[in-house]
């Protein structure tokens, strides 16, 4: 940059909040499109955790996240899981190049055999980091607070131990 060229302005907190909200909403959009590779890309440098009872199951990196989605989530002939993720109540706490966010989610689903209905609701607790000027996920922890009929959404619970087996907590 030439000495007389002013430096670009530093991102404002509102720019940072917008970038983080966009990541949160992009996750929902990609899941609903059945774009599991795109979902996995969001977690290429992150952990993806889901609470189940007293256990927390953890995947790290894109390959593990994609494998989990491919094994767990049912896709229909149109390539989607026939869901709509609604994310609300987003609260973002910024601290330089790291941030934390909390939000609520509600997943709606409709299939040929299932009338439109909520199937699960809960909370996301996310951490983000800014690397090279861009925000990315560092960690997502999913709490499932209200669980309805997931039989048309999940193929199976990939975290459930085989019958008769025990599984230590991750």
C-alpha positions as CSV (number, residue, x, y, z in Angstrom):
1,X,0.0,0.0,0.0
2,X,1.4,3.4,-0.9
3,X,2.2,5.7,2.0
4,X,-0.5,8.2,1.0
5,X,-3.2,5.5,0.7
6,X,-5.3,5.3,3.9
7,X,-5.6,1.9,5.5
8,X,-9.0,0.3,5.2
9,X,-11.3,0.9,8.2
10,X,-11.2,-1.7,10.9
11,X,-14.4,-3.9,11.0
12,X,-17.0,-2.5,13.3
13,X,-18.7,-4.5,16.0
14,X,-21.9,-4.5,13.9
15,X,-19.9,-5.9,10.9
16,X,-18.6,-8.6,13.2
17,X,-22.1,-9.4,14.6
18,X,-23.4,-9.6,11.0
19,X,-20.6,-12.0,9.9
20,X,-21.3,-14.3,12.9
21,X,-25.1,-14.2,12.5
22,X,-24.5,-15.1,8.8
23,X,-22.5,-18.2,9.9
24,X,-25.2,-19.3,12.2
25,X,-27.9,-18.9,9.6
26,X,-25.7,-20.5,6.9
27,X,-25.6,-23.6,9.0
28,X,-29.4,-23.8,9.1
29,X,-29.7,-23.1,5.3
30,X,-27.2,-25.8,4.4
31,X,-28.7,-28.5,6.6
32,X,-32.2,-27.8,5.1
33,X,-30.8,-28.0,1.6
34,X,-29.2,-31.4,2.4
35,X,-25.8,-29.8,1.7
36,X,-23.9,-31.9,4.2
37,X,-20.5,-31.1,2.6
38,X,-21.3,-27.4,3.0
39,X,-22.3,-28.0,6.6
40,X,-19.0,-29.8,7.2
41,X,-17.0,-27.0,5.6
42,X,-18.3,-24.7,8.3
43,X,-16.6,-26.9,10.9
44,X,-13.4,-27.6,9.1
45,X,-11.4,-25.9,12.0
46,X,-13.9,-26.6,14.7
47,X,-15.5,-29.0,17.0
48,X,-19.2,-30.0,16.6
49,X,-20.7,-31.3,19.8
50,X,-24.2,-32.6,20.7
51,X,-25.4,-33.3,24.2
52,X,-27.3,-36.4,24.9
53,X,-28.3,-37.1,28.5
54,X,-25.1,-36.8,30.5
55,X,-22.8,-37.5,27.5
56,X,-21.5,-35.0,25.0
57,X,-20.5,-36.5,21.6
58,X,-17.8,-34.6,19.7
59,X,-16.7,-34.5,16.1
60,X,-13.7,-32.5,15.0
61,X,-13.2,-31.2,11.5
62,X,-15.1,-31.4,8.2
63,X,-14.7,-35.1,7.5
64,X,-16.1,-36.2,10.9
65,X,-19.0,-33.7,10.7
66,X,-19.9,-34.8,7.2
67,X,-19.7,-38.5,8.1
68,X,-22.0,-37.9,11.0
69,X,-24.6,-36.0,8.9
70,X,-24.5,-38.6,6.1
71,X,-25.0,-41.4,8.6
72,X,-27.6,-39.8,10.7
73,X,-29.9,-37.5,8.7
74,X,-32.4,-38.9,6.2
75,X,-32.6,-37.2,2.8
76,X,-35.6,-37.5,0.6
77,X,-35.8,-37.8,-3.2
78,X,-35.5,-34.0,-3.6
79,X,-32.1,-34.3,-1.8
80,X,-33.2,-32.5,1.3
81,X,-34.2,-33.6,4.8
82,X,-37.6,-31.8,4.3
83,X,-36.8,-29.6,7.3
84,X,-36.7,-25.9,8.1
85,X,-34.4,-24.7,10.9
86,X,-35.6,-21.5,12.5
87,X,-32.9,-19.8,14.6
88,X,-33.8,-17.0,17.0
89,X,-32.8,-15.2,20.2
90,X,-29.2,-14.8,18.9
91,X,-26.9,-13.2,21.6
92,X,-23.3,-12.5,20.5
93,X,-20.5,-11.5,22.9
94,X,-17.4,-10.1,21.1
95,X,-13.9,-10.0,22.5
96,X,-11.4,-9.0,19.9
97,X,-10.8,-11.9,17.6
98,X,-13.0,-14.3,19.5
99,X,-16.7,-14.4,20.1
100,X,-19.4,-16.5,21.8
101,X,-23.0,-16.8,20.7
102,X,-26.1,-18.3,22.2
103,X,-29.3,-18.9,20.2
104,X,-32.4,-21.0,20.1
105,X,-33.4,-23.4,17.3
106,X,-36.7,-25.0,16.2
107,X,-36.8,-27.6,13.5
108,X,-40.0,-28.1,11.5
109,X,-40.5,-31.0,9.2
110,X,-43.0,-32.2,6.6
111,X,-42.9,-35.3,4.5
112,X,-45.4,-37.3,2.5
113,X,-46.1,-39.3,5.6
114,X,-45.7,-36.6,8.3
115,X,-47.8,-33.4,8.5
116,X,-45.9,-30.2,9.1
117,X,-44.8,-30.1,12.7
118,X,-42.0,-29.1,15.1
119,X,-39.7,-32.1,15.6
120,X,-37.1,-30.7,17.9
121,X,-36.1,-27.5,19.7
122,X,-33.1,-26.4,21.7
123,X,-30.1,-24.2,22.0
124,X,-26.8,-23.6,20.3
125,X,-23.8,-22.4,22.2
126,X,-21.2,-21.4,19.7
127,X,-17.6,-20.0,19.8
128,X,-16.1,-18.2,16.9
129,X,-12.6,-17.0,15.9
130,X,-11.4,-14.4,13.4
131,X,-8.6,-15.8,11.3
132,X,-7.1,-13.7,8.5
133,X,-9.9,-11.2,8.9
134,X,-12.7,-13.8,8.5
135,X,-14.9,-15.2,11.2
136,X,-15.3,-19.0,11.4
137,X,-16.8,-21.5,13.8
138,X,-14.4,-22.8,16.6
139,X,-17.0,-24.9,18.5
140,X,-20.7,-25.6,18.4
141,X,-22.5,-27.3,21.3
142,X,-26.1,-28.3,20.7
143,X,-28.6,-28.9,23.4
144,X,-31.8,-30.6,22.5
145,X,-34.4,-29.4,25.0
146,X,-37.7,-30.5,23.4
147,X,-37.8,-33.6,21.3
148,X,-40.7,-34.7,19.1
149,X,-41.1,-37.2,16.3
150,X,-37.6,-37.6,14.8
151,X,-38.4,-40.8,13.1
152,X,-38.7,-39.1,9.7
153,X,-35.6,-37.0,10.2
154,X,-32.9,-39.4,11.6
155,X,-31.9,-42.7,10.1
156,X,-30.6,-43.8,13.5
157,X,-28.7,-42.4,16.4
158,X,-25.1,-42.8,15.3
159,X,-24.0,-42.2,18.9
160,X,-26.1,-45.0,20.5
161,X,-24.1,-48.0,21.6
162,X,-24.8,-51.3,20.1
163,X,-27.3,-53.4,22.1
164,X,-25.6,-54.7,25.2
165,X,-22.5,-52.5,24.7
166,X,-21.5,-49.6,26.9
167,X,-20.0,-46.3,25.6
168,X,-17.7,-44.1,27.6
169,X,-18.4,-40.3,27.5
170,X,-16.3,-38.5,24.9
